[in-house]
Structure formats: structure tokens, C-alpha cells
Amino acid sequence: FCDIHSFMKANILVLPSPHHAFTDAKGKFKIENAPAGTYYAVGWHDRLKSVSLPVTVKAGETVKVDLTIQDKTGQ
């Protein structure tokens, strides 16, 4: 982190899964080829409160998940 230049920062996330995504400009994301099973979808931001939801993936089906990240006060 740089106290002068806010764009000069880095965050490293060590994820226990190869299945992850970044949101696009509209806040949408897609994770393809996830094997069937139950997972936790986690939305994370370095300055906001993260959110975690259980998601069950069934073979051949598409699952839609809404991860709304709120500020740390819950708003």
C-alpha cells in the first residue's frame, strides 16, 4: 500500500479452489466448468464487508447467485 498513490496497492487472495472470477464493469461474473457439488460463493472487497452464500451446482445446470456486498456497517 502507498499512502500517497492510492492506485499503488496490491491484494493477494489465496483461494482453496481453482474456480474463481472477477466481476465485469456491470458487476457480473461467470464461473464455468465447476464440478457438481455444494460450494460457498464468496464476494470480497478490500474495503467492504464480504458475503458468503452456499451454492449447490448440479451437472448440466446453470445456477444464478446474487452476491450483494455492503459496507462494513451492513448498509
C-alpha positions in Angstrom: 0.0 0.0 0.0 1.1 3.5 -0.8 -0.1 6.4 1.4 0.4 8.9 -1.4 -0.8 7.0 -4.5 -4.0 5.1 -3.9 -3.6 3.1 -7.1 -0.3 1.6 -5.9 -1.6 -1.2 -3.9 -2.0 -5.0 -4.1 -4.1 -7.6 -2.5 -3.2 -11.3 -2.6 -6.0 -13.8 -2.2 -5.0 -17.4 -1.6 -8.0 -19.5 -2.7 -8.5 -23.1 -2.0 -10.2 -23.6 -5.3 -9.3 -23.1 -9.0 -12.8 -21.9 -9.6 -13.0 -18.1 -9.2 -13.9 -15.0 -11.2 -13.6 -11.2 -11.3 -16.7 -9.1 -11.9 -17.0 -7.2 -15.2 -17.8 -3.4 -15.4 -21.5 -4.2 -14.6 -20.6 -6.3 -11.6 -21.5 -9.6 -13.2 -19.3 -12.7 -13.2 -19.3 -16.3 -14.6 -17.6 -19.4 -13.3 -17.6 -22.2 -15.9 -16.9 -25.9 -15.6 -17.4 -26.1 -11.9 -18.0 -29.8 -11.0 -21.3 -30.7 -9.4 -21.3 -30.2 -5.6 -22.1 -27.7 -2.9 -19.8 -24.7 -2.5 -19.6 -21.3 -0.9 -19.7 -18.3 -3.2 -17.8 -15.5 -1.6 -17.9 -11.9 -2.6 -14.9 -9.9 -1.3 -13.7 -6.3 -1.5 -10.7 -4.9 0.4 -12.7 -2.0 1.9 -16.2 -3.6 2.3 -17.8 -6.4 4.3 -17.5 -9.7 2.4 -20.5 -12.0 1.8 -20.7 -15.8 1.6 -23.6 -17.9 0.3 -23.9 -21.7 -0.1 -24.4 -22.7 -3.7 -25.3 -26.2 -5.0 -24.2 -26.9 -8.6 -26.0 -29.8 -10.4 -24.5 -31.4 -13.5 -25.6 -29.7 -16.7 -27.5 -26.8 -14.9 -26.8 -23.1 -14.6 -27.0 -21.5 -11.2 -27.6 -17.8 -10.6 -26.2 -16.2 -7.5 -26.7 -12.7 -6.2 -23.8 -11.6 -4.0 -24.5 -8.1 -2.8 -21.5 -6.6 -0.9 -22.4 -4.0 1.7 -20.2 -1.6 3.6 -18.9 -2.7 7.0 -21.9 -1.2 8.8 -24.2 -3.6 6.9 -25.7 -0.9 4.6 
